[in-house]
Amino acid sequence: MKTLILVGGGHAHLFILHQLKNHKLDNVQVCLISTSTHQYYSGMLSGYAEGIFQQSEIRVNLRQLCKQAGVMFMQEKVEHIDPVKQNIVTLKGKEITYDLISFNIGSVLNTSHVPGADQYAMLIKPYDQLPQQIEKVRQSENVIIVGGGASGVEISLALQSWRNQHDIPNTVHLISQGNILHEVSKKATNIVTQRFQQVGVSLHQHNQVLRVEKDIVHVIHTQSKAKQTLPYDTLIWLAGVTASSIFKYHHTLETDEAGYLFVNNQLQSTSFSNVFGVGDCVSFKHHAHVTKTGVYAVKAAETLWHNLLAYVQGTDLKTYKPQRHYLAILSTGHRQALLKYGTFVAHGRWCWTLKKKIDTSFIKKYIE
Ligand SMILES: Cc1cc2nc3c(=O)[nH]c(=O)nc-3n(C[C@H](O)[C@H](O)[C@H](O)COP(=O)(O)OP(=O)(O)OC[C@H]3O[C@@H](n4cnc5c(N)ncnc54)[C@H](O)[C@@H]3O)c2cc1C
């Protein structure tokens, strides 16, 4: 009997569990280890924050899905992997050996460059505390979000839209080191900057957070160098992600500088062929364009399924070719959204309707 360990309940592992419901593997015992019993779908977090979706609509019960798939479920945090001994160690000190292992653990929010951020900011990743966190945010007078990328923009507009509907006077503040969405396109920046005015989010562009204290955040304007402090009750940190420390621990798995697991086109570690990985937690040596978004984890899932089976059966592995362009839809509050595909950018209600259709049909497969 061989042991296949799936670490993390990310997008691709949901697909593997779904497949296992209908395809039992001979002589392979499968175990899923994840930090939480529920997997929240990031595409619908903003809709939840805005009060459009209920908790039950945006999360998958991993324990139940595992039961249906004949997979053992363990709620644990994996701390490190020793690929030479073929074992992993969990936070509670459990040592588990494997024949084959697959990682789909996402990334962690990066607070390392700003003193006090780790101690005082609310970190919504992993999402297992999300309902309590959203409740706290709703009751806070001064809410500041740090990070002008897609997630910071989505969450600030969602929280402000919720406040508008509930006639709450204080506006949400968003601090961005450069222009918001500068990595998307100039057109996206312009549309969303205008949207911030319509929805009523206070935008602090070109402001870098220097340090965080208990109730205030110190910022410096990157152009004028003027310093100021902003008070907060809740500070949400969405200023970029980094790698979990799991892979670097034994220095035997090849990773990139940040610590993301290097994988080849078959989704195998470049140093150990029985270690697979997908989604945010991996880097492709030859596909630098792959970004840390859920889309890549979703798209790699079928290849991962094929290759895990092929590895066990000793047959040919498939090649995964990450796409260059993908459809990105970002909710901008009050059931409107920004859509981007290649150089095409659009904004409106139809974009939100399309996003809702794509997101609900994705999650429906796993919560039935
Ligand atoms: C607010 C917000 C909104 C976003 N919206 C979108 C969007 O609309 N579309 C999009 O494509 N991307 C979006 N993203 C980005 C997206 O969240 C990630 O890119 C995506 O979730 C990565 O998917 P994944 O499958 O790699 O892992 P994840 O979805 O992050 O899942 C990782 C799983 O592994 C578990 N885990 C983590 N560490 C361990 C460990 N050490 N041991 C055991 N289990 C572990 C976690 O609990 C979790 O269950 C958003 C991000 C944020 C913060």
The ligand as an ORCA input file, in Angstrom:
! r2SCAN-3c Opt
* xyz 0 1
  C      -9.004     39.186     -0.604
  C      -8.461     38.332     -1.710
  C      -9.202     38.181     -2.870
  C      -8.712     37.411     -3.914
  N      -9.476     37.258     -5.035
  C      -9.035     36.486     -6.034
  C      -9.831     36.271     -7.215
  O     -10.933     36.813     -7.330
  N      -9.344     35.462     -8.191
  C      -8.108     34.855     -8.083
  O      -7.706     34.128     -8.999
  N      -7.331     35.033     -6.989
  C      -7.762     35.821     -5.975
  N      -6.973     36.013     -4.865
  C      -5.677     35.342     -4.800
  C      -5.932     33.969     -4.298
  O      -6.373     33.981     -2.978
  C      -4.752     33.036     -4.327
  O      -3.975     33.250     -5.460
  C      -5.297     31.608     -4.351
  O      -6.136     31.391     -3.237
  C      -4.209     30.599     -4.347
  O      -4.816     29.352     -4.449
  P      -4.115     28.026     -3.993
  O      -4.981     26.951     -4.533
  O      -2.689     28.049     -4.400
  O      -4.142     28.044     -2.410
  P      -5.202     28.587     -1.348
  O      -6.513     28.863     -1.958
  O      -4.531     29.718     -0.636
  O      -5.373     27.346     -0.378
  C      -4.311     26.916      0.447
  C      -4.820     25.936      1.461
  O      -3.726     25.343      2.138
  C      -3.904     25.421      3.550
  N      -2.571     25.538      4.136
  C      -1.745     26.615      4.079
  N      -0.604     26.361      4.722
  C      -0.686     25.098      5.194
  C       0.174     24.264      5.942
  N       1.369     24.688      6.330
  N      -0.253     23.026      6.274
  C      -1.472     22.582      5.874
  N      -2.326     23.326      5.155
  C      -1.938     24.569      4.818
  C      -4.756     26.660      3.755
  O      -5.449     26.611      4.958
  C      -5.679     26.521      2.550
  O      -6.703     25.611      2.842
  C      -7.439     36.790     -3.803
  C      -6.693     36.955     -2.637
  C      -7.195     37.708     -1.595
  C      -6.358     37.880     -0.341
*
